Amino acid sequence: MKIEQNRWTQAKGWEPQTPGRLGLSADLVLLFGSTAIFKEKVSIATLQKSYPKALLLGCSTAGEICGTQVTDEAMVATAIDFEATQIKGACVNIADVENSYQAGQRLAEALDKKDLVHVFVLSDGLKVNGSELVRGLTRHLPPEVIVTGGLSGDGARFQETLVMCGAAAVPGTLAALGLYGDHLKIGYGSLGGWDPFGPDRLVTKATANVLHELDGKPALDLYKQYLGDHAKGLPATGLLFPLSIRIKEGEPGVVRTILSVSEKDRSMTFAGDVPVGSYARLMKANCERLIDGAAGAAKACYEEIGTSSPDLAILISCIGRKLVLKQRVEEELESVRDVLGQHAVLTGFYSYGEISPLTHNAKCQLHNQTMTITTFSES
């Protein structure tokens, strides 16, 4: 596997050099950048010319990851030449299907299943129910095929997210990358690092990812009581106080983050499902635990692939972590680098949701507020 990585900014253009060293041999270019840069298309045109045979796959972000650096309003391009791995891209727009589950099903059905070993998915971050997308994908893929990926972002604006698969970056798009062959070694890991506080609250009224009532009371009213002054900045400040959702006593919770609130009906919309009968508990940040969680996700990847450093690592971390860590945000990337080693090329983005099994042999789920890592190397 050969990899070339460059970053584009309005002020400096391409760094460290203009893309194109891999040229015709590049199979895939991963693109993570701001919504504005995707819309300008200036850097995209350069990439299409530099890598004429490559599939361009990427999305808008809430922050771009290049090595151990985090940028805003930039674009990171990572071109990959696979030695013995085949790829195929598929995409669907949520406007063309009935729901998020069907969109996931359509993506799965568009991929050839023969020799398929992994699916990497990027989704619109605002118009899609991530839980339903994951269900639609995983139920129509072979059980041994792992799915990882994430929901695109739009900074802390929550206005419009874009996904690109081949041509232009378009709102409402969901894209899947199928990877094929037995020479590819894949690792994955996903961990959080948030601390719970306050009592468990019963979800008494909800519809899919829209939470209406907790303990029989309007969910937004109860949530605002906990947030105090932070409630004035909703939905953005809700990223600092996600909910942990668990179905059964003793099982690990799945963290859900807020996408929007409705003052009219006092409801809250989350990136994934909040089932009726489940228990919700507020979470708050602990910077040291967030950084340790990123290292833990990297260790899980390392254990999957053995003792050698991977060639490529795609890091998808939640925007809520970025807002909490602030000037320390790059410490979570450095903790990943310390585990994976200097050989691995790190790319990725800050997201509105992460997709991965939480642990080895666990089912794939949508997560929020985690660091989710997928590593690749060829043998």
FIZAVO-412098 format. One line per field, with one value per residue (C-alpha): x, y, z; residue number from 0. Coordinates in steps of 0.5 Angstrom, whole numbers, plus 500, padded with zeros to 3 digits. Layout:
<recs>
x	X, ...
y	Y, ...
z	Z, ...
n	NUM, ...
</recs>
This chain:
<recs>
x	500, 503, 500, 501, 498, 497, 493, 490, 488, 486, 492, 497, 494, 497, 502, 507, 507, 502, 498, 500, 506, 502, 498, 495, 497, 492, 486, 482, 483, 480, 478, 476, 474, 470, 463, 466, 472, 468, 463, 468, 471, 478, 482, 477, 479, 486, 485, 481, 486, 492, 489, 485, 483, 482, 475, 474, 471, 470, 465, 465, 467, 467, 475, 480, 485, 492, 497, 497, 494, 487, 485, 478, 477, 482, 482, 486, 487, 490, 491, 492, 495, 493, 497, 493, 486, 480, 475, 468, 464, 456, 452, 445, 441, 436, 431, 431, 429, 423, 428, 435, 434, 432, 438, 443, 439, 440, 448, 449, 445, 450, 456, 458, 459, 464, 471, 468, 472, 470, 465, 467, 461, 460, 453, 450, 450, 443, 438, 440, 438, 445, 442, 437, 442, 447, 441, 440, 447, 449, 442, 444, 451, 455, 455, 463, 463, 465, 462, 466, 465, 462, 457, 459, 460, 459, 463, 458, 453, 449, 446, 449, 453, 456, 458, 462, 463, 466, 463, 461, 459, 452, 447, 443, 448, 450, 456, 459, 466, 467, 474, 476, 481, 485, 491, 488, 488, 483, 483, 478, 476, 471, 472, 469, 471, 465, 463, 455, 452, 445, 440, 437, 431, 426, 425, 417, 416, 420, 419, 426, 431, 426, 426, 419, 419, 423, 420, 413, 416, 418, 425, 427, 425, 428, 435, 435, 434, 441, 444, 443, 446, 449, 441, 442, 446, 442, 443, 451, 452, 448, 455, 458, 452, 450, 446, 448, 442, 442, 436, 438, 441, 448, 450, 454, 451, 451, 452, 447, 448, 443, 442, 437, 431, 424, 421, 414, 413, 419, 423, 430, 433, 439, 443, 441, 435, 433, 428, 422, 423, 431, 434, 438, 443, 447, 454, 460, 467, 473, 479, 484, 479, 477, 485, 485, 479, 483, 489, 484, 481, 488, 490, 484, 486, 493, 490, 486, 492, 497, 504, 506, 504, 498, 499, 493, 489, 482, 480, 473, 472, 466, 465, 463, 470, 473, 469, 471, 478, 479, 487, 488, 485, 491, 493, 488, 491, 498, 496, 493, 500, 504, 500, 500, 507, 510, 509, 502, 499, 493, 487, 480, 475, 471, 464, 456, 457, 461, 460, 463, 463, 464, 468, 471, 465, 460, 455, 456, 452, 452, 456, 457, 462, 467, 474, 473, 479, 479, 486, 489, 495, 496, 500
y	500, 507, 513, 520, 526, 533, 539, 545, 552, 558, 562, 557, 552, 545, 543, 540, 539, 539, 532, 528, 524, 517, 519, 514, 509, 512, 507, 512, 519, 520, 527, 531, 538, 544, 545, 552, 548, 543, 548, 552, 546, 549, 544, 538, 540, 539, 532, 530, 532, 529, 522, 521, 513, 514, 514, 521, 519, 524, 529, 535, 536, 539, 539, 536, 531, 530, 527, 529, 536, 539, 544, 548, 551, 546, 540, 534, 529, 522, 518, 511, 506, 499, 493, 487, 490, 492, 497, 499, 505, 506, 512, 514, 520, 520, 524, 518, 513, 512, 512, 511, 504, 503, 507, 503, 497, 500, 501, 494, 491, 496, 492, 486, 481, 476, 477, 483, 484, 491, 497, 504, 509, 516, 519, 526, 528, 532, 528, 521, 517, 513, 508, 506, 507, 502, 497, 497, 496, 490, 486, 486, 485, 478, 477, 477, 484, 489, 496, 503, 510, 516, 522, 528, 535, 542, 545, 547, 551, 544, 547, 543, 537, 534, 527, 526, 519, 520, 527, 533, 533, 533, 534, 528, 523, 517, 513, 506, 504, 496, 493, 486, 481, 477, 481, 487, 487, 491, 494, 497, 501, 506, 509, 515, 517, 521, 521, 520, 524, 525, 519, 515, 517, 513, 514, 514, 517, 517, 516, 513, 519, 524, 524, 527, 525, 523, 520, 523, 530, 534, 532, 539, 542, 537, 537, 545, 544, 540, 545, 551, 557, 552, 551, 558, 556, 549, 545, 547, 546, 540, 537, 538, 534, 528, 522, 515, 510, 503, 498, 493, 494, 492, 493, 499, 505, 508, 515, 520, 527, 532, 535, 539, 542, 544, 549, 548, 541, 541, 535, 533, 530, 526, 523, 516, 512, 513, 507, 508, 504, 505, 509, 515, 519, 525, 525, 530, 531, 529, 531, 526, 520, 523, 522, 516, 513, 515, 511, 505, 505, 505, 499, 496, 497, 494, 488, 486, 487, 484, 487, 491, 498, 499, 503, 508, 510, 513, 517, 519, 523, 527, 534, 534, 532, 537, 543, 540, 539, 546, 547, 540, 537, 535, 531, 525, 525, 524, 519, 515, 516, 513, 507, 506, 508, 513, 509, 510, 515, 519, 522, 523, 528, 531, 528, 528, 521, 515, 508, 502, 496, 498, 492, 486, 481, 486, 489, 495, 501, 509, 512, 519, 522, 517, 516, 511, 508, 504, 501, 498, 495, 490, 483
z	500, 498, 501, 499, 504, 503, 506, 502, 505, 503, 505, 503, 498, 498, 503, 503, 496, 490, 490, 484, 486, 486, 479, 475, 480, 486, 487, 492, 495, 502, 502, 509, 509, 511, 507, 504, 501, 498, 495, 492, 488, 487, 490, 488, 481, 482, 485, 480, 475, 479, 480, 474, 476, 483, 487, 491, 497, 503, 507, 510, 517, 524, 524, 519, 522, 518, 522, 529, 527, 527, 522, 521, 514, 510, 506, 507, 501, 503, 496, 497, 492, 494, 492, 492, 495, 490, 492, 490, 491, 492, 494, 495, 497, 502, 498, 493, 499, 504, 510, 513, 514, 506, 505, 508, 505, 498, 499, 502, 496, 491, 493, 490, 496, 493, 497, 501, 507, 510, 509, 510, 510, 510, 511, 511, 519, 519, 515, 517, 523, 524, 528, 522, 517, 521, 521, 514, 512, 517, 516, 508, 509, 510, 518, 518, 514, 519, 518, 520, 519, 521, 520, 516, 520, 519, 524, 530, 525, 524, 518, 512, 511, 505, 502, 496, 492, 485, 483, 487, 494, 495, 502, 504, 501, 504, 501, 502, 500, 499, 500, 497, 498, 503, 503, 507, 515, 518, 526, 529, 536, 539, 546, 549, 556, 559, 566, 568, 573, 576, 576, 571, 567, 564, 556, 557, 550, 544, 536, 533, 534, 537, 545, 547, 555, 560, 567, 564, 563, 557, 555, 553, 560, 564, 560, 561, 568, 568, 564, 567, 563, 558, 556, 552, 547, 545, 541, 540, 548, 548, 545, 552, 556, 552, 554, 555, 553, 556, 555, 560, 567, 567, 560, 557, 555, 548, 548, 544, 542, 540, 533, 534, 539, 539, 543, 540, 543, 548, 544, 543, 536, 537, 532, 533, 536, 543, 545, 549, 556, 555, 561, 560, 564, 563, 561, 562, 560, 563, 559, 561, 560, 553, 551, 555, 551, 544, 546, 548, 541, 538, 542, 540, 533, 534, 538, 531, 526, 531, 532, 526, 525, 520, 514, 514, 520, 519, 526, 527, 533, 535, 535, 542, 544, 540, 544, 551, 549, 546, 546, 548, 542, 539, 545, 543, 536, 540, 544, 538, 535, 541, 540, 533, 531, 527, 520, 520, 516, 520, 517, 519, 521, 527, 526, 528, 530, 529, 526, 529, 533, 541, 542, 538, 536, 538, 533, 529, 532, 531, 537, 539, 543, 542, 538, 533, 529, 523, 521, 514, 512, 507, 507
n	0, 1, 2, 3, 4, 5, 6, 7, 8, 9, 10, 11, 12, 13, 14, 15, 16, 17, 18, 19, 20, 21, 22, 23, 24, 25, 26, 27, 28, 29, 30, 31, 32, 33, 34, 35, 36, 37, 38, 39, 40, 41, 42, 43, 44, 45, 46, 47, 48, 49, 50, 51, 52, 53, 54, 55, 56, 57, 58, 59, 60, 61, 62, 63, 64, 65, 66, 67, 68, 69, 70, 71, 72, 73, 74, 75, 76, 77, 78, 79, 80, 81, 82, 83, 84, 85, 86, 87, 88, 89, 90, 91, 92, 93, 94, 95, 96, 97, 98, 99, 100, 101, 102, 103, 104, 105, 106, 107, 108, 109, 110, 111, 112, 113, 114, 115, 116, 117, 118, 119, 120, 121, 122, 123, 124, 125, 126, 127, 128, 129, 130, 131, 132, 133, 134, 135, 136, 137, 138, 139, 140, 141, 142, 143, 144, 145, 146, 147, 148, 149, 150, 151, 152, 153, 154, 155, 156, 157, 158, 159, 160, 161, 162, 163, 164, 165, 166, 167, 168, 169, 170, 171, 172, 173, 174, 175, 176, 177, 178, 179, 180, 181, 182, 183, 184, 185, 186, 187, 188, 189, 190, 191, 192, 193, 194, 195, 196, 197, 198, 199, 200, 201, 202, 203, 204, 205, 206, 207, 208, 209, 210, 211, 212, 213, 214, 215, 216, 217, 218, 219, 220, 221, 222, 223, 224, 225, 226, 227, 228, 229, 230, 231, 232, 233, 234, 235, 236, 237, 238, 239, 240, 241, 242, 243, 244, 245, 246, 247, 248, 249, 250, 251, 252, 253, 254, 255, 256, 257, 258, 259, 260, 261, 262, 263, 264, 265, 266, 267, 268, 269, 270, 271, 272, 273, 274, 275, 276, 277, 278, 279, 280, 281, 282, 283, 284, 285, 286, 287, 288, 289, 290, 291, 292, 293, 294, 295, 296, 297, 298, 299, 300, 301, 302, 303, 304, 305, 306, 307, 308, 309, 310, 311, 312, 313, 314, 315, 316, 317, 318, 319, 320, 321, 322, 323, 324, 325, 326, 327, 328, 329, 330, 331, 332, 333, 334, 335, 336, 337, 338, 339, 340, 341, 342, 343, 344, 345, 346, 347, 348, 349, 350, 351, 352, 353, 354, 355, 356, 357, 358, 359, 360, 361, 362, 363, 364, 365, 366, 367, 368, 369, 370, 371, 372, 373, 374, 375, 376, 377, 378
</recs>
